[in-house]
Amino acid sequence: NFKRLRFNIWTSQETKWLPDKAWEACKGEVDIDQLKGLPCYAGMDLSSTDDITAFVLVFEIENTYKVLPFFFIPADNIKQRCEKDRVPYDVWAIDGLIFTTPGNVIDYQFIFDKICKIARTYEIKEIAYDPYNALMLNQKLADEGFTMVEIRQGMKSLSPPTKELETLILGKKLHHGGNPVLSWMFSNVMIITDANDNRRPDKKKSREKIDGMVALVMAIARVMVHKDDTRSVYDDRNILV
């Protein structure tokens, strides 16, 4: 923006997001025992067939935001994916950082069961989701009692939480615990910007998978909505005369 607006230097529409050192500085501790029973907001980025599905929880604790991600990948093609993408999915699976679902395509029933199990440990207030994929899973979660919030993947919906996430990262108010899968996805993020300085992550331009970061942005969107909630005194009493 400085180059473009101050010096009238042409820059590409797609740029790498934030420096890796900014993300590294937000490593922070994420104590899962500390988070048990606490309220949180979730972002869910569902893959279509054989891609990575991401489910990310965001907790607000003492003016910081703790991030707890969950990732899912089909079990049967994990070796081929390792060779093709040159990414250690198999090691991450062994370390419990990625859950493998049965078969060679994403098993939505497995994900549904896992989310229900997660909800017994953490108080999930809302799940933000992209309406493009897995309508049946979204409906099933709604039927189970989860509050589902649709977030479309356009500039209008994603620019405010993208900017908020930037602020949290640069202000070191986001703690991700050094999760290697999410950190890898952060390093892949490419941002597109429009003429009004709106910006959002772009999957097509990003060099590798960024599903976890997209899910994180969606979760931050719901955090912002509820953080801006203001209650009137008249919510609790009538006018005093």
PyMOL commands that set and color helices and strands:
alter all, ss='L'
color gray80, all
select helices_A, chain A and resi 2-6+20-24+32-35+78-85+89-94+108-119+135-143+155-170+180-188+211-227+233-235
alter helices_A, ss='H'
color red, helices_A
select strands_A, chain A and resi 14-16+39-45+53-61+64-74+99-101+123-129+148-150+174-175+190-193+199-201
alter strands_A, ss='S'
color yellow, strands_A
deselect
rebuild
show_as cartoon
